[in-house]
């Protein structure tokens, strides 16, 4: 990640820590949301599935849906799930004795995170929080010419962040997240860990319904925009 992005997100974290506004409502932890999601996947790979034939693939980006949910268990604990499924654009070049044959298709990029979180109020309308999660990343690339780039792995992740209500309608948030399954090498078909940084905002349109926007920067960056239903709305 560039120094500019890191500096910008660090500044966002500092601002969040100072942003609690007296009189704003508390941060809430029981909600459901559904979003449009854009996923970045700048990866290439090459295989020789049979003698005399080479398949080179190049993934770019794609779009799909993201579903998230959170449920408050007590004053300090909550549980959560985060599911994302996108169709990544992939181009391929098949080379054999007959010639060179380009091809294009889409493949499934699926992430699932679920776990337990703890909140620590730092002001009436601002919380620091930490999460431990069980993370899953699956890449289903299909096959152009007998090759197999499919990958799937699960591992442990952790997140620390801040959430703050600037007023009764506006929430801002920032976080840093580590995962054991954050990067993928298509040549070796092995996963590696990654540390990601994210920022987000929520704006309540009507009572109990808000629009959400999030950006996450890492080996596979993503952004999403959607709607959240507040299950705690009075």
C-alpha positions in Angstrom: 0.0 0.0 0.0 1.3 3.5 -0.9 2.6 5.9 1.8 -0.1 8.3 0.7 -2.9 5.8 1.4 -1.3 4.8 4.8 -1.0 8.4 5.8 -4.6 9.2 4.8 -6.0 6.3 6.8 -3.8 7.1 9.8 -5.2 10.6 9.7 -8.7 9.2 9.5 -8.1 7.2 12.6 -6.8 10.2 14.5 -9.8 12.3 13.5 -12.1 9.5 14.6 -10.6 9.5 18.0 -11.4 13.2 18.4 -14.7 13.3 16.6 -17.3 12.3 19.2 -19.9 15.0 19.4 -21.7 15.6 22.6 -25.4 14.7 22.2 -25.0 12.2 19.3 -26.5 8.8 19.7 -24.5 5.8 20.8 -22.9 3.5 18.2 -25.1 0.5 17.5 -24.2 -3.1 17.0 -27.4 -4.9 15.8 -28.0 -4.4 12.1 -28.1 -6.0 8.6 -26.9 -4.5 5.4 -26.8 -5.3 1.7 -24.3 -3.6 -0.7 -23.0 -3.4 -4.2 -19.3 -4.4 -4.1 -16.4 -3.8 -6.5 -13.4 -6.0 -6.1 -9.9 -5.5 -7.4 -7.9 -8.6 -8.4 -4.6 -7.7 -10.2 -3.1 -11.2 -10.5 -1.6 -13.3 -13.3 -0.8 -17.0 -13.5 0.6 -19.6 -15.9 0.2 -23.3 -16.1 1.2 -26.2 -18.5 -1.8 -28.5 -18.0 -0.6 -31.0 -20.7 2.6 -31.3 -22.6 2.9 -28.7 -25.3 0.1 -26.5 -24.0 0.5 -23.3 -21.9 -2.4 -21.3 -20.3 -1.7 -17.8 -19.1 -4.5 -16.0 -17.2 -4.8 -12.3 -16.1 -7.4 -11.2 -13.6 -8.5 -7.6 -13.2 -11.6 -6.5 -11.3 -15.2 -7.4 -10.9 -18.4 -6.6 -9.1 -21.1 -8.4 -7.1 -22.8 -8.2 -3.7 -21.8 -7.9 -0.1 -24.0 -9.0 2.9 -23.0 -8.0 6.5 -24.7 -8.5 9.8 -24.0 -7.7 13.4 -25.8 -8.7 16.6 -25.2 -7.2 20.0 -24.8 -9.9 22.7 -24.2 -7.6 25.7 -23.1 -4.1 26.5 -19.5 -4.9 25.4 -19.7 -8.0 23.1 -21.2 -8.6 19.7 -21.0 -11.2 16.9 -20.8 -10.5 13.2 -20.7 -12.0 9.7 -19.4 -10.5 6.4 -20.0 -12.3 3.1 -18.8 -11.0 -0.3 -19.3 -12.6 -3.8 -18.0 -10.9 -7.0 -17.5 -12.0 -10.6 -13.9 -11.2 -11.5 -13.0 -10.4 -15.2 -10.3 -12.8 -16.4 -8.6 -13.0 -19.8 -6.5 -16.0 -20.9 -4.1 -17.0 -23.7 -3.9 -20.6 -24.7 -0.7 -21.5 -26.6 -0.2 -24.9 -28.2 1.0 -26.5 -31.5 -2.1 -25.2 -33.2 -1.5 -21.6 -32.4 -2.3 -18.9 -29.9 -5.9 -18.5 -28.8 -7.2 -15.7 -26.6 -10.2 -16.1 -24.4 -12.2 -14.2 -21.8 -14.5 -15.2 -18.9 -15.5 -14.4 -15.3 -14.7 -16.3 -12.2 -16.1 -16.3 -8.6 -14.2 -14.5 -5.8 -15.9 -15.3 -2.5 -15.0 -14.1 1.0 -16.6 -15.0 4.3 -15.7 -13.6 7.7 -17.4 -14.3 10.9 -16.5 -13.9 14.6 -16.7 -12.1 17.9 -16.1 -8.4 18.7 -15.6 -6.4 21.8 -16.4 -2.6 22.1 -14.7 -0.2 24.4 -16.5 3.2 24.7 -14.1 6.1 24.5 -16.9 8.7 24.6 -20.7 8.5 24.6 -20.9 8.4 20.8 -17.5 6.8 20.0 -16.1 3.3 20.4 -12.8 1.6 20.0 -13.3 -2.1 19.0 -11.4 -5.3 18.4 -12.5 -8.4 16.6 -11.3 -11.9 16.1 -12.6 -13.8 13.0 -12.5 -17.0 11.0 -11.8 -16.0 7.4 -12.4 -17.8 4.2 -11.3 -16.9 0.7 -12.3 -19.0 -2.4 -11.3 -18.4 -6.0 -13.2 -20.4 -8.6 -11.6 -19.7 -12.0 -13.1 -22.6 -13.9 -11.0 -23.8 -16.8 -10.2 -22.6 -20.3 -8.1 -25.5 -21.5 -7.6 -28.2 -18.8 -5.8 -25.9 -16.4 -6.9 -25.5 -12.8 -6.2 -22.3 -10.9 -9.0 -22.9 -8.3 -7.9 -22.0 -4.8 -9.5 -22.0 -1.4 -8.2 -21.5 2.1 -9.4 -20.6 5.7 -7.6 -18.9 8.5 -7.7 -16.6 11.5 -8.1 -12.8 11.3 -8.1 -9.8 13.6 -9.3 -6.2 13.4 -8.9 -3.1 15.5 -10.8 0.1 14.8 -12.8 3.1 15.8 -16.5 4.0 15.2 -18.0 7.4 15.9 -21.3 9.1 15.5 -20.7 12.7 14.5 -24.4 13.4 15.0 -27.6 11.3 15.2 -27.5 10.6 11.5 -23.8 10.4 10.5 -21.3 7.6 11.4 -17.7 7.5 10.4 -15.3 4.6 11.0 -11.8 3.4 10.3 -9.9 0.2 11.0 -6.8 -2.0 10.4 -7.4 -5.7 9.7 -5.0 -8.7 9.5 -5.9 -12.0 7.8 -4.0 -15.2 7.1 -5.8 -15.5 3.8 -5.4 -12.1 2.3 -3.2 -12.7 -0.8 -3.1 -15.4 -3.5 -0.3 -16.5 -5.8 -1.9 -18.1 -9.0 1.4 -19.7 -10.1 2.0 -21.6 -6.9 -1.7 -21.7 -5.8 -0.7 -20.7 -2.3 -2.2 -18.1 0.0 -0.4 -15.5 2.1 -1.3 -13.1 4.9 -2.2 -9.4 4.4 -2.8 -6.3 6.5 -5.7 -4.2 5.2 -6.8 -0.6 6.1 -10.3 0.7 5.7 -12.6 3.7 6.1 -16.3 4.0 6.0 -19.3 6.2 6.4 -23.0 5.8 7.2 -25.8 8.3 6.7 -29.3 7.7 8.1 -31.9 8.5 5.4 -35.0 7.7 7.4 -35.4 6.3 10.9 -33.7 2.9 11.0 -32.5 2.9 7.4 -29.1 4.3 6.3 -26.8 4.3 3.3 -23.3 2.9 3.8 -20.1 3.4 1.9 -16.8 1.5 2.6 -13.3 1.3 1.2 -10.7 -1.3 2.1 -7.1 -1.1 0.9 -4.8 -4.2 0.7 -3.5 -6.8 -1.7 -7.1 -7.1 -3.0 -8.7 -3.7 -2.5 -12.5 -3.3 -2.6 -15.3 -0.8 -2.1 -19.0 -1.1 -1.5 -22.1 1.0 -1.3 -25.4 -0.2 0.0 -28.2 0.1 2.7 -28.3 -0.8 6.3 -31.3 -1.8 8.4 -30.8 -0.9 12.1 -32.3 -3.6 14.3 -31.9 -1.4 17.4 -33.8 1.6 16.2 -36.2 2.8 18.9 
